[in-house]
Amino acid sequence: MTMTEDREKLALALCPFCGGTARFGKSVPGEQEGENDGAEYVECCDCGASTCLVFPLMDSAKQVLRDMWNRRSVPDNKTPNADLSGRTRSA
């Protein structure tokens, strides 16, 4: 399954921080510290934001990760200095 098929099948939302495309990832033995081997995560392809690492027991953790990632949504007003009411804060 390709990254695009993965994203479409499990319906990953766009990044809540930058609106970029998200993808599933997996810690591969030898890439990072040994204690993270096999952990799965979702990350933004643009800004690098990610979920925490999830260690699957028997099956893939993608359903859990999708739910974690999709809890946040892309704000209508993408201005970094906007407060929750949509007004822009002054510096």
PDB file with one MODEL, atoms N, CA, C and O in Angstrom:
MODEL        1
ATOM      1  N   MET A   1       0.843  -1.173   0.000  1.00  0.00           N
ATOM      2  CA  MET A   1       0.000   0.000   0.000  1.00  0.00           C
ATOM      3  C   MET A   1       0.892   1.241   0.000  1.00  0.00           C
ATOM      4  O   MET A   1       1.813   1.354   0.808  1.00  0.00           O
ATOM      5  N   THR A   2       0.610   2.160  -0.906  1.00  0.00           N
ATOM      6  CA  THR A   2       1.406   3.378  -0.992  1.00  0.00           C
ATOM      7  C   THR A   2       0.961   4.373   0.078  1.00  0.00           C
ATOM      8  O   THR A   2      -0.083   4.199   0.705  1.00  0.00           O
ATOM      9  N   MET A   3       1.773   5.426   0.280  1.00  0.00           N
ATOM     10  CA  MET A   3       1.449   6.455   1.260  1.00  0.00           C
ATOM     11  C   MET A   3       0.099   7.098   0.943  1.00  0.00           C
ATOM     12  O   MET A   3      -0.691   7.349   1.854  1.00  0.00           O
ATOM     13  N   THR A   4      -0.178   7.369  -0.339  1.00  0.00           N
ATOM     14  CA  THR A   4      -1.440   7.999  -0.734  1.00  0.00           C
ATOM     15  C   THR A   4      -2.607   7.070  -0.452  1.00  0.00           C
ATOM     16  O   THR A   4      -3.631   7.508   0.071  1.00  0.00           O
ATOM     17  N   GLU A   5      -2.468   5.780  -0.793  1.00  0.00           N
ATOM     18  CA  GLU A   5      -3.531   4.819  -0.519  1.00  0.00           C
ATOM     19  C   GLU A   5      -3.774   4.714   0.975  1.00  0.00           C
ATOM     20  O   GLU A   5      -4.922   4.656   1.416  1.00  0.00           O
ATOM     21  N   ASP A   6      -2.700   4.689   1.758  1.00  0.00           N
ATOM     22  CA  ASP A   6      -2.785   4.641   3.214  1.00  0.00           C
ATOM     23  C   ASP A   6      -3.588   5.822   3.724  1.00  0.00           C
ATOM     24  O   ASP A   6      -4.522   5.656   4.509  1.00  0.00           O
ATOM     25  N   ARG A   7      -3.225   7.013   3.277  1.00  0.00           N
ATOM     26  CA  ARG A   7      -3.878   8.232   3.741  1.00  0.00           C
ATOM     27  C   ARG A   7      -5.354   8.243   3.363  1.00  0.00           C
ATOM     28  O   ARG A   7      -6.196   8.629   4.174  1.00  0.00           O
ATOM     29  N   GLU A   8      -5.680   7.822   2.132  1.00  0.00           N
ATOM     30  CA  GLU A   8      -7.059   7.809   1.680  1.00  0.00           C
ATOM     31  C   GLU A   8      -7.872   6.756   2.423  1.00  0.00           C
ATOM     32  O   GLU A   8      -9.001   7.024   2.832  1.00  0.00           O
ATOM     33  N   LYS A   9      -7.316   5.568   2.601  1.00  0.00           N
ATOM     34  CA  LYS A   9      -8.031   4.482   3.260  1.00  0.00           C
ATOM     35  C   LYS A   9      -8.319   4.818   4.718  1.00  0.00           C
ATOM     36  O   LYS A   9      -9.416   4.553   5.210  1.00  0.00           O
ATOM     37  N   LEU A  10      -7.359   5.390   5.400  1.00  0.00           N
ATOM     38  CA  LEU A  10      -7.524   5.684   6.821  1.00  0.00           C
ATOM     39  C   LEU A  10      -7.872   7.148   7.085  1.00  0.00           C
ATOM     40  O   LEU A  10      -7.959   7.568   8.238  1.00  0.00           O
ATOM     41  N   ALA A  11      -8.068   7.908   6.039  1.00  0.00           N
ATOM     42  CA  ALA A  11      -8.565   9.282   6.126  1.00  0.00           C
ATOM     43  C   ALA A  11      -7.810  10.159   7.122  1.00  0.00           C
ATOM     44  O   ALA A  11      -8.401  10.678   8.070  1.00  0.00           O
ATOM     45  N   LEU A  12      -6.516  10.322   6.909  1.00  0.00           N
ATOM     46  CA  LEU A  12      -5.748  11.241   7.740  1.00  0.00           C
ATOM     47  C   LEU A  12      -6.116  12.673   7.380  1.00  0.00           C
ATOM     48  O   LEU A  12      -6.149  13.040   6.205  1.00  0.00           O
ATOM     49  N   ALA A  13      -6.388  13.465   8.387  1.00  0.00           N
ATOM     50  CA  ALA A  13      -6.674  14.878   8.172  1.00  0.00           C
ATOM     51  C   ALA A  13      -5.370  15.602   7.831  1.00  0.00           C
ATOM     52  O   ALA A  13      -4.276  15.083   8.056  1.00  0.00           O
ATOM     53  N   LEU A  14      -5.511  16.800   7.289  1.00  0.00           N
ATOM     54  CA  LEU A  14      -4.339  17.631   7.035  1.00  0.00           C
ATOM     55  C   LEU A  14      -3.752  18.067   8.371  1.00  0.00           C
ATOM     56  O   LEU A  14      -4.425  18.014   9.400  1.00  0.00           O
ATOM     57  N   CYS A  15      -2.502  18.494   8.350  1.00  0.00           N
ATOM     58  CA  CYS A  15      -1.804  18.912   9.556  1.00  0.00           C
ATOM     59  C   CYS A  15      -2.556  20.066  10.236  1.00  0.00           C
ATOM     60  O   CYS A  15      -2.919  21.041   9.576  1.00  0.00           O
ATOM     61  N   PRO A  16      -2.789  19.960  11.544  1.00  0.00           N
ATOM     62  CA  PRO A  16      -3.493  21.030  12.252  1.00  0.00           C
ATOM     63  C   PRO A  16      -2.653  22.290  12.435  1.00  0.00           C
ATOM     64  O   PRO A  16      -3.180  23.336  12.811  1.00  0.00           O
ATOM     65  N   PHE A  17      -1.362  22.199  12.176  1.00  0.00           N
ATOM     66  CA  PHE A  17      -0.473  23.342  12.373  1.00  0.00           C
ATOM     67  C   PHE A  17      -0.199  24.108  11.084  1.00  0.00           C
ATOM     68  O   PHE A  17      -0.201  25.339  11.081  1.00  0.00           O
ATOM     69  N   CYS A  18       0.039  23.383   9.981  1.00  0.00           N
ATOM     70  CA  CYS A  18       0.396  24.067   8.735  1.00  0.00           C
ATOM     71  C   CYS A  18      -0.523  23.720   7.567  1.00  0.00           C
ATOM     72  O   CYS A  18      -0.430  24.343   6.509  1.00  0.00           O
ATOM     73  N   GLY A  19      -1.408  22.737   7.737  1.00  0.00           N
ATOM     74  CA  GLY A  19      -2.305  22.343   6.651  1.00  0.00           C
ATOM     75  C   GLY A  19      -1.659  21.392   5.660  1.00  0.00           C
ATOM     76  O   GLY A  19      -2.237  21.111   4.610  1.00  0.00           O
ATOM     77  N   GLY A  20      -0.463  20.888   5.975  1.00  0.00           N
ATOM     78  CA  GLY A  20       0.256  19.978   5.086  1.00  0.00           C
ATOM     79  C   GLY A  20      -0.302  18.558   5.110  1.00  0.00           C
ATOM     80  O   GLY A  20      -1.158  18.225   5.930  1.00  0.00           O
ATOM     81  N   THR A  21       0.190  17.747   4.215  1.00  0.00           N
ATOM     82  CA  THR A  21      -0.207  16.354   4.104  1.00  0.00           C
ATOM     83  C   THR A  21       0.471  15.535   5.193  1.00  0.00           C
ATOM     84  O   THR A  21       1.654  15.719   5.478  1.00  0.00           O
ATOM     85  N   ALA A  22      -0.293  14.628   5.800  1.00  0.00           N
ATOM     86  CA  ALA A  22       0.244  13.766   6.848  1.00  0.00           C
ATOM     87  C   ALA A  22       0.484  12.366   6.291  1.00  0.00           C
ATOM     88  O   ALA A  22      -0.135  11.954   5.310  1.00  0.00           O
ATOM     89  N   ARG A  23       1.404  11.641   6.946  1.00  0.00           N
ATOM     90  CA  ARG A  23       1.681  10.270   6.532  1.00  0.00           C
ATOM     91  C   ARG A  23       1.948   9.419   7.759  1.00  0.00           C
ATOM     92  O   ARG A  23       2.281   9.937   8.825  1.00  0.00           O
ATOM     93  N   PHE A  24       1.800   8.107   7.605  1.00  0.00           N
ATOM     94  CA  PHE A  24       2.144   7.164   8.653  1.00  0.00           C
ATOM     95  C   PHE A  24       3.638   6.871   8.575  1.00  0.00           C
ATOM     96  O   PHE A  24       4.224   6.857   7.492  1.00  0.00           O
ATOM     97  N   GLY A  25       4.242   6.640   9.727  1.00  0.00           N
ATOM     98  CA  GLY A  25       5.649   6.282   9.777  1.00  0.00           C
ATOM     99  C   GLY A  25       5.855   5.151  10.764  1.00  0.00           C
ATOM    100  O   GLY A  25       4.986   4.865  11.588  1.00  0.00           O
ATOM    101  N   LYS A  26       7.005   4.513  10.677  1.00  0.00           N
ATOM    102  CA  LYS A  26       7.338   3.419  11.577  1.00  0.00           C
ATOM    103  C   LYS A  26       8.830   3.466  11.871  1.00  0.00           C
ATOM    104  O   LYS A  26       9.648   3.610  10.962  1.00  0.00           O
ATOM    105  N   SER A  27       9.175   3.343  13.141  1.00  0.00           N
ATOM    106  CA  SER A  27      10.584   3.302  13.532  1.00  0.00           C
ATOM    107  C   SER A  27      11.156   1.952  13.130  1.00  0.00           C
ATOM    108  O   SER A  27      10.677   0.901  13.555  1.00  0.00           O
ATOM    109  N   VAL A  28      12.179   2.007  12.313  1.00  0.00           N
ATOM    110  CA  VAL A  28      12.790   0.796  11.785  1.00  0.00           C
ATOM    111  C   VAL A  28      14.047   0.483  12.599  1.00  0.00           C
ATOM    112  O   VAL A  28      14.801   1.396  12.936  1.00  0.00           O
ATOM    113  N   PRO A  29      14.286  -0.801  12.921  1.00  0.00           N
ATOM    114  CA  PRO A  29      15.492  -1.147  13.669  1.00  0.00           C
ATOM    115  C   PRO A  29      16.747  -0.564  13.006  1.00  0.00           C
ATOM    116  O   PRO A  29      16.931  -0.665  11.793  1.00  0.00           O
ATOM    117  N   GLY A  30      17.591   0.040  13.823  1.00  0.00           N
ATOM    118  CA  GLY A  30      18.837   0.604  13.329  1.00  0.00           C
ATOM    119  C   GLY A  30      18.758   2.070  12.958  1.00  0.00           C
ATOM    120  O   GLY A  30      19.796   2.726  12.862  1.00  0.00           O
ATOM    121  N   GLU A  31      17.548   2.617  12.743  1.00  0.00           N
ATOM    122  CA  GLU A  31      17.403   4.028  12.390  1.00  0.00           C
ATOM    123  C   GLU A  31      17.508   4.931  13.613  1.00  0.00           C
ATOM    124  O   GLU A  31      18.092   6.013  13.545  1.00  0.00           O
ATOM    125  N   GLN A  32      16.940   4.486  14.730  1.00  0.00           N
ATOM    126  CA  GLN A  32      16.943   5.278  15.953  1.00  0.00           C
ATOM    127  C   GLN A  32      17.365   4.389  17.107  1.00  0.00           C
ATOM    128  O   GLN A  32      17.850   3.275  16.907  1.00  0.00           O
ATOM    129  N   GLU A  33      17.176   4.891  18.308  1.00  0.00           N
ATOM    130  CA  GLU A  33      17.514   4.112  19.500  1.00  0.00           C
ATOM    131  C   GLU A  33      16.700   2.827  19.529  1.00  0.00           C
ATOM    132  O   GLU A  33      15.543   2.827  19.110  1.00  0.00           O
ATOM    133  N   GLY A  34      17.271   1.748  20.007  1.00  0.00           N
ATOM    134  CA  GLY A  34      16.647   0.436  20.020  1.00  0.00           C
ATOM    135  C   GLY A  34      15.301   0.348  20.698  1.00  0.00           C
ATOM    136  O   GLY A  34      14.459  -0.456  20.298  1.00  0.00           O
ATOM    137  N   GLU A  35      15.077   1.170  21.732  1.00  0.00           N
ATOM    138  CA  GLU A  35      13.800   1.068  22.445  1.00  0.00           C
ATOM    139  C   GLU A  35      12.612   1.563  21.623  1.00  0.00           C
ATOM    140  O   GLU A  35      11.468   1.324  22.009  1.00  0.00           O
ATOM    141  N   ASN A  36      12.847   2.240  20.511  1.00  0.00           N
ATOM    142  CA  ASN A  36      11.761   2.724  19.659  1.00  0.00           C
ATOM    143  C   ASN A  36      11.463   1.799  18.481  1.00  0.00           C
ATOM    144  O   ASN A  36      10.543   2.071  17.709  1.00  0.00           O
ATOM    145  N   ASP A  37      12.214   0.720  18.327  1.00  0.00           N
ATOM    146  CA  ASP A  37      12.030  -0.190  17.196  1.00  0.00           C
ATOM    147  C   ASP A  37      10.587  -0.690  17.126  1.00  0.00           C
ATOM    148  O   ASP A  37      10.044  -1.192  18.110  1.00  0.00           O
ATOM    149  N   GLY A  38       9.980  -0.546  15.962  1.00  0.00           N
ATOM    150  CA  GLY A  38       8.624  -1.032  15.733  1.00  0.00           C
ATOM    151  C   GLY A  38       7.525  -0.054  16.077  1.00  0.00           C
ATOM    152  O   GLY A  38       6.359  -0.318  15.787  1.00  0.00           O
ATOM    153  N   ALA A  39       7.862   1.069  16.687  1.00  0.00           N
ATOM    154  CA  ALA A  39       6.851   2.055  17.047  1.00  0.00           C
ATOM    155  C   ALA A  39       6.309   2.719  15.782  1.00  0.00           C
ATOM    156  O   ALA A  39       7.045   2.920  14.816  1.00  0.00           O
ATOM    157  N   GLU A  40       5.036   3.054  15.793  1.00  0.00           N
ATOM    158  CA  GLU A  40       4.395   3.711  14.662  1.00  0.00           C
ATOM    159  C   GLU A  40       3.957   5.112  15.069  1.00  0.00           C
ATOM    160  O   GLU A  40       3.772   5.388  16.254  1.00  0.00           O
ATOM    161  N   TYR A  41       3.790   6.000  14.084  1.00  0.00           N
ATOM    162  CA  TYR A  41       3.412   7.385  14.342  1.00  0.00           C
ATOM    163  C   TYR A  41       2.818   7.989  13.081  1.00  0.00           C
ATOM    164  O   TYR A  41       2.880   7.387  12.009  1.00  0.00           O
ATOM    165  N   VAL A  42       2.240   9.183  13.208  1.00  0.00           N
ATOM    166  CA  VAL A  42       1.787   9.988  12.074  1.00  0.00           C
ATOM    167  C   VAL A  42       2.589  11.270  12.125  1.00  0.00           C
ATOM    168  O   VAL A  42       2.795  11.840  13.197  1.00  0.00           O
ATOM    169  N   GLU A  43       3.046  11.728  10.961  1.00  0.00           N
ATOM    170  CA  GLU A  43       3.781  12.988  10.915  1.00  0.00           C
ATOM    171  C   GLU A  43       3.384  13.798   9.692  1.00  0.00           C
ATOM    172  O   GLU A  43       2.932  13.257   8.683  1.00  0.00           O
ATOM    173  N   CYS A  44       3.564  15.108   9.806  1.00  0.00           N
ATOM    174  CA  CYS A  44       3.311  16.022   8.700  1.00  0.00           C
ATOM    175  C   CYS A  44       4.522  16.004   7.773  1.00  0.00           C
ATOM    176  O   CYS A  44       5.663  16.089   8.229  1.00  0.00           O
ATOM    177  N   CYS A  45       4.274  15.894   6.496  1.00  0.00           N
ATOM    178  CA  CYS A  45       5.353  15.883   5.506  1.00  0.00           C
ATOM    179  C   CYS A  45       5.976  17.267   5.329  1.00  0.00           C
ATOM    180  O   CYS A  45       7.086  17.386   4.811  1.00  0.00           O
ATOM    181  N   ASP A  46       5.264  18.313   5.757  1.00  0.00           N
ATOM    182  CA  ASP A  46       5.761  19.673   5.570  1.00  0.00           C
ATOM    183  C   ASP A  46       6.485  20.225   6.797  1.00  0.00           C
ATOM    184  O   ASP A  46       7.647  20.621   6.702  1.00  0.00           O
ATOM    185  N   CYS A  47       5.813  20.255   7.943  1.00  0.00           N
ATOM    186  CA  CYS A  47       6.412  20.898   9.119  1.00  0.00           C
ATOM    187  C   CYS A  47       7.009  19.906  10.117  1.00  0.00           C
ATOM    188  O   CYS A  47       7.729  20.316  11.027  1.00  0.00           O
ATOM    189  N   GLY A  48       6.725  18.612   9.963  1.00  0.00           N
ATOM    190  CA  GLY A  48       7.310  17.605  10.835  1.00  0.00           C
ATOM    191  C   GLY A  48       6.567  17.360  12.140  1.00  0.00           C
ATOM    192  O   GLY A  48       7.025  16.565  12.961  1.00  0.00           O
ATOM    193  N   ALA A  49       5.426  18.025  12.354  1.00  0.00           N
ATOM    194  CA  ALA A  49       4.637  17.756  13.557  1.00  0.00           C
ATOM    195  C   ALA A  49       4.256  16.281  13.564  1.00  0.00           C
ATOM    196  O   ALA A  49       4.036  15.694  12.504  1.00  0.00           O
ATOM    197  N   SER A  50       4.176  15.677  14.749  1.00  0.00           N
ATOM    198  CA  SER A  50       3.852  14.254  14.796  1.00  0.00           C
ATOM    199  C   SER A  50       3.085  13.888  16.056  1.00  0.00           C
ATOM    200  O   SER A  50       3.032  14.644  17.026  1.00  0.00           O
ATOM    201  N   THR A  51       2.494  12.704  16.007  1.00  0.00           N
ATOM    202  CA  THR A  51       1.866  12.135  17.188  1.00  0.00           C
ATOM    203  C   THR A  51       2.967  11.525  18.054  1.00  0.00           C
ATOM    204  O   THR A  51       4.136  11.512  17.669  1.00  0.00           O
ATOM    205  N   CYS A  52       2.590  11.031  19.201  1.00  0.00           N
ATOM    206  CA  CYS A  52       3.537  10.274  20.016  1.00  0.00           C
ATOM    207  C   CYS A  52       3.750   8.909  19.350  1.00  0.00           C
ATOM    208  O   CYS A  52       3.023   8.542  18.428  1.00  0.00           O
ATOM    209  N   LEU A  53       4.731   8.178  19.817  1.00  0.00           N
ATOM    210  CA  LEU A  53       4.980   6.839  19.305  1.00  0.00           C
ATOM    211  C   LEU A  53       3.969   5.877  19.919  1.00  0.00           C
ATOM    212  O   LEU A  53       3.683   5.943  21.115  1.00  0.00           O
ATOM    213  N   VAL A  54       3.430   4.983  19.091  1.00  0.00           N
ATOM    214  CA  VAL A  54       2.504   3.956  19.561  1.00  0.00           C
ATOM    215  C   VAL A  54       3.096   2.612  19.189  1.00  0.00           C
ATOM    216  O   VAL A  54       3.495   2.388  18.046  1.00  0.00           O
ATOM    217  N   PHE A  55       3.148   1.723  20.162  1.00  0.00           N
ATOM    218  CA  PHE A  55       3.703   0.394  19.934  1.00  0.00           C
ATOM    219  C   PHE A  55       2.565  -0.599  19.748  1.00  0.00           C
ATOM    220  O   PHE A  55       1.827  -0.874  20.694  1.00  0.00           O
ATOM    221  N   PRO A  56       2.408  -1.147  18.531  1.00  0.00           N
ATOM    222  CA  PRO A  56       1.328  -2.104  18.298  1.00  0.00           C
ATOM    223  C   PRO A  56       1.620  -3.428  19.001  1.00  0.00           C
ATOM    224  O   PRO A  56       2.768  -3.868  19.063  1.00  0.00           O
ATOM    225  N   LEU A  57       0.568  -4.057  19.529  1.00  0.00           N
ATOM    226  CA  LEU A  57       0.744  -5.352  20.179  1.00  0.00           C
ATOM    227  C   LEU A  57       0.704  -6.481  19.154  1.00  0.00           C
ATOM    228  O   LEU A  57       1.675  -7.226  19.024  1.00  0.00           O
ATOM    229  N   MET A  58      -0.374  -6.616  18.445  1.00  0.00           N
ATOM    230  CA  MET A  58      -0.498  -7.678  17.452  1.00  0.00           C
ATOM    231  C   MET A  58      -0.746  -7.104  16.051  1.00  0.00           C
ATOM    232  O   MET A  58      -0.180  -7.581  15.067  1.00  0.00           O
ATOM    233  N   ASP A  59      -1.576  -6.101  15.975  1.00  0.00           N
ATOM    234  CA  ASP A  59      -1.946  -5.495  14.699  1.00  0.00           C
ATOM    235  C   ASP A  59      -1.294  -4.129  14.561  1.00  0.00           C
ATOM    236  O   ASP A  59      -0.606  -3.652  15.463  1.00  0.00           O
ATOM    237  N   SER A  60      -1.523  -3.522  13.428  1.00  0.00           N
ATOM    238  CA  SER A  60      -1.032  -2.171  13.183  1.00  0.00           C
ATOM    239  C   SER A  60      -1.727  -1.190  14.124  1.00  0.00           C
ATOM    240  O   SER A  60      -2.869  -1.408  14.526  1.00  0.00           O
ATOM    241  N   ALA A  61      -1.043  -0.131  14.464  1.00  0.00           N
ATOM    242  CA  ALA A  61      -1.589   0.903  15.342  1.00  0.00           C
ATOM    243  C   ALA A  61      -2.216   2.043  14.534  1.00  0.00           C
ATOM    244  O   ALA A  61      -2.542   3.088  15.096  1.00  0.00           O
ATOM    245  N   LYS A  62      -2.385   1.853  13.238  1.00  0.00           N
ATOM    246  CA  LYS A  62      -2.822   2.955  12.370  1.00  0.00           C
ATOM    247  C   LYS A  62      -4.199   3.498  12.728  1.00  0.00           C
ATOM    248  O   LYS A  62      -4.415   4.705  12.624  1.00  0.00           O
ATOM    249  N   GLN A  63      -5.131   2.661  13.142  1.00  0.00           N
ATOM    250  CA  GLN A  63      -6.462   3.161  13.524  1.00  0.00           C
ATOM    251  C   GLN A  63      -6.350   4.102  14.719  1.00  0.00           C
ATOM    252  O   GLN A  63      -6.956   5.173  14.726  1.00  0.00           O
ATOM    253  N   VAL A  64      -5.583   3.708  15.723  1.00  0.00           N
ATOM    254  CA  VAL A  64      -5.396   4.522  16.926  1.00  0.00           C
ATOM    255  C   VAL A  64      -4.693   5.825  16.565  1.00  0.00           C
ATOM    256  O   VAL A  64      -5.085   6.901  17.016  1.00  0.00           O
ATOM    257  N   LEU A  65      -3.657   5.716  15.751  1.00  0.00           N
ATOM    258  CA  LEU A  65      -2.914   6.907  15.344  1.00  0.00           C
ATOM    259  C   LEU A  65      -3.785   7.858  14.534  1.00  0.00           C
ATOM    260  O   LEU A  65      -3.725   9.073  14.724  1.00  0.00           O
ATOM    261  N   ARG A  66      -4.593   7.311  13.634  1.00  0.00           N
ATOM    262  CA  ARG A  66      -5.497   8.157  12.852  1.00  0.00           C
ATOM    263  C   ARG A  66      -6.423   8.928  13.768  1.00  0.00           C
ATOM    264  O   ARG A  66      -6.626  10.127  13.580  1.00  0.00           O
ATOM    265  N   ASP A  67      -6.990   8.249  14.764  1.00  0.00           N
ATOM    266  CA  ASP A  67      -7.901   8.922  15.690  1.00  0.00           C
ATOM    267  C   ASP A  67      -7.185  10.018  16.477  1.00  0.00           C
ATOM    268  O   ASP A  67      -7.742  11.094  16.695  1.00  0.00           O
ATOM    269  N   MET A  68      -5.955   9.744  16.902  1.00  0.00           N
ATOM    270  CA  MET A  68      -5.171  10.751  17.628  1.00  0.00           C
ATOM    271  C   MET A  68      -4.909  11.966  16.739  1.00  0.00           C
ATOM    272  O   MET A  68      -5.105  13.104  17.164  1.00  0.00           O
ATOM    273  N   TRP A  69      -4.466  11.721  15.509  1.00  0.00           N
ATOM    274  CA  TRP A  69      -4.111  12.798  14.582  1.00  0.00           C
ATOM    275  C   TRP A  69      -5.334  13.627  14.204  1.00  0.00           C
ATOM    276  O   TRP A  69      -5.264  14.854  14.143  1.00  0.00           O
ATOM    277  N   ASN A  70      -6.446  12.957  13.953  1.00  0.00           N
ATOM    278  CA  ASN A  70      -7.636  13.645  13.460  1.00  0.00           C
ATOM    279  C   ASN A  70      -8.424  14.379  14.542  1.00  0.00           C
ATOM    280  O   ASN A  70      -9.397  15.062  14.223  1.00  0.00           O
ATOM    281  N   ARG A  71      -8.034  14.259  15.810  1.00  0.00           N
ATOM    282  CA  ARG A  71      -8.720  15.001  16.875  1.00  0.00           C
ATOM    283  C   ARG A  71      -8.551  16.499  16.703  1.00  0.00           C
ATOM    284  O   ARG A  71      -9.413  17.282  17.101  1.00  0.00           O
ATOM    285  N   ARG A  72      -7.447  16.886  16.113  1.00  0.00           N
ATOM    286  CA  ARG A  72      -7.202  18.303  15.847  1.00  0.00           C
ATOM    287  C   ARG A  72      -7.582  18.583  14.409  1.00  0.00           C
ATOM    288  O   ARG A  72      -7.493  17.705  13.552  1.00  0.00           O
ATOM    289  N   SER A  73      -7.999  19.790  14.150  1.00  0.00           N
ATOM    290  CA  SER A  73      -8.349  20.144  12.775  1.00  0.00           C
ATOM    291  C   SER A  73      -7.570  21.399  12.367  1.00  0.00           C
ATOM    292  O   SER A  73      -7.066  22.142  13.208  1.00  0.00           O
ATOM    293  N   VAL A  74      -7.490  21.605  11.070  1.00  0.00           N
ATOM    294  CA  VAL A  74      -6.813  22.785  10.543  1.00  0.00           C
ATOM    295  C   VAL A  74      -7.691  23.995  10.845  1.00  0.00           C
ATOM    296  O   VAL A  74      -8.855  24.014  10.446  1.00  0.00           O
ATOM    297  N   PRO A  75      -7.173  24.993  11.531  1.00  0.00           N
ATOM    298  CA  PRO A  75      -7.974  26.170  11.838  1.00  0.00           C
ATOM    299  C   PRO A  75      -8.330  26.942  10.574  1.00  0.00           C
ATOM    300  O   PRO A  75      -7.572  26.959   9.604  1.00  0.00           O
ATOM    301  N   ASP A  76      -9.507  27.585  10.604  1.00  0.00           N
ATOM    302  CA  ASP A  76      -9.924  28.393   9.461  1.00  0.00           C
ATOM    303  C   ASP A  76      -8.962  29.553   9.247  1.00  0.00           C
ATOM    304  O   ASP A  76      -8.635  29.902   8.113  1.00  0.00           O
ATOM    305  N   ASN A  77      -8.518  30.137  10.338  1.00  0.00           N
ATOM    306  CA  ASN A  77      -7.587  31.259  10.273  1.00  0.00           C
ATOM    307  C   ASN A  77      -6.205  30.701  10.610  1.00  0.00           C
ATOM    308  O   ASN A  77      -5.927  30.415  11.775  1.00  0.00           O
ATOM    309  N   LYS A  78      -5.341  30.544   9.617  1.00  0.00           N
ATOM    310  CA  LYS A  78      -4.036  29.930   9.819  1.00  0.00           C
ATOM    311  C   LYS A  78      -2.982  30.914  10.316  1.00  0.00           C
ATOM    312  O   LYS A  78      -1.796  30.586  10.351  1.00  0.00           O
ATOM    313  N   THR A  79      -3.405  32.114  10.701  1.00  0.00           N
ATOM    314  CA  THR A  79      -2.465  33.098  11.212  1.00  0.00           C
ATOM    315  C   THR A  79      -1.923  32.629  12.549  1.00  0.00           C
ATOM    316  O   THR A  79      -2.715  32.392  13.461  1.00  0.00           O
ATOM    317  N   PRO A  80      -0.605  32.481  12.717  1.00  0.00           N
ATOM    318  CA  PRO A  80      -0.044  31.982  13.961  1.00  0.00           C
ATOM    319  C   PRO A  80      -0.381  32.817  15.183  1.00  0.00           C
ATOM    320  O   PRO A  80      -0.429  32.280  16.290  1.00  0.00           O
ATOM    321  N   ASN A  81      -0.614  34.109  15.022  1.00  0.00           N
ATOM    322  CA  ASN A  81      -0.902  34.982  16.150  1.00  0.00           C
ATOM    323  C   ASN A  81      -2.394  35.165  16.399  1.00  0.00           C
ATOM    324  O   ASN A  81      -2.786  36.058  17.150  1.00  0.00           O
ATOM    325  N   ALA A  82      -3.226  34.339  15.787  1.00  0.00           N
ATOM    326  CA  ALA A  82      -4.661  34.482  16.000  1.00  0.00           C
ATOM    327  C   ALA A  82      -5.067  33.752  17.272  1.00  0.00           C
ATOM    328  O   ALA A  82      -4.597  32.641  17.521  1.00  0.00           O
ATOM    329  N   ASP A  83      -5.929  34.355  18.076  1.00  0.00           N
ATOM    330  CA  ASP A  83      -6.425  33.653  19.251  1.00  0.00           C
ATOM    331  C   ASP A  83      -7.644  32.829  18.833  1.00  0.00           C
ATOM    332  O   ASP A  83      -8.001  32.814  17.655  1.00  0.00           O
ATOM    333  N   LEU A  84      -8.280  32.149  19.774  1.00  0.00           N
ATOM    334  CA  LEU A  84      -9.384  31.253  19.443  1.00  0.00           C
ATOM    335  C   LEU A  84     -10.593  31.963  18.866  1.00  0.00           C
ATOM    336  O   LEU A  84     -11.399  31.328  18.185  1.00  0.00           O
ATOM    337  N   SER A  85     -10.750  33.249  19.110  1.00  0.00           N
ATOM    338  CA  SER A  85     -11.879  33.980  18.563  1.00  0.00           C
ATOM    339  C   SER A  85     -11.643  34.400  17.117  1.00  0.00           C
ATOM    340  O   SER A  85     -12.546  34.931  16.471  1.00  0.00           O
ATOM    341  N   GLY A  86     -10.430  34.165  16.601  1.00  0.00           N
ATOM    342  CA  GLY A  86     -10.122  34.546  15.231  1.00  0.00           C
ATOM    343  C   GLY A  86      -9.492  35.908  15.103  1.00  0.00           C
ATOM    344  O   GLY A  86      -9.066  36.299  14.017  1.00  0.00           O
ATOM    345  N   ARG A  87      -9.426  36.647  16.218  1.00  0.00           N
ATOM    346  CA  ARG A  87      -8.811  37.972  16.192  1.00  0.00           C
ATOM    347  C   ARG A  87      -7.298  37.808  16.222  1.00  0.00           C
ATOM    348  O   ARG A  87      -6.782  36.879  16.843  1.00  0.00           O
ATOM    349  N   THR A  88      -6.605  38.690  15.566  1.00  0.00           N
ATOM    350  CA  THR A  88      -5.134  38.659  15.568  1.00  0.00           C
ATOM    351  C   THR A  88      -4.616  39.412  16.774  1.00  0.00           C
ATOM    352  O   THR A  88      -5.007  40.547  17.047  1.00  0.00           O
ATOM    353  N   ARG A  89      -3.720  38.742  17.493  1.00  0.00           N
ATOM    354  CA  ARG A  89      -3.096  39.360  18.654  1.00  0.00           C
ATOM    355  C   ARG A  89      -1.973  40.269  18.199  1.00  0.00           C
ATOM    356  O   ARG A  89      -1.290  39.976  17.218  1.00  0.00           O
ATOM    357  N   SER A  90      -1.783  41.350  18.894  1.00  0.00           N
ATOM    358  CA  SER A  90      -0.656  42.238  18.572  1.00  0.00           C
ATOM    359  C   SER A  90       0.584  41.740  19.275  1.00  0.00           C
ATOM    360  O   SER A  90       0.505  41.094  20.321  1.00  0.00           O
ATOM    361  N   ALA A  91       1.722  42.041  18.700  1.00  0.00           N
ATOM    362  CA  ALA A  91       2.995  41.560  19.265  1.00  0.00           C
ATOM    363  C   ALA A  91       3.446  42.313  20.450  1.00  0.00           C
ATOM    364  O   ALA A  91       4.497  42.006  21.013  1.00  0.00           O
TER     365      ALA A  91
ENDMDL
END
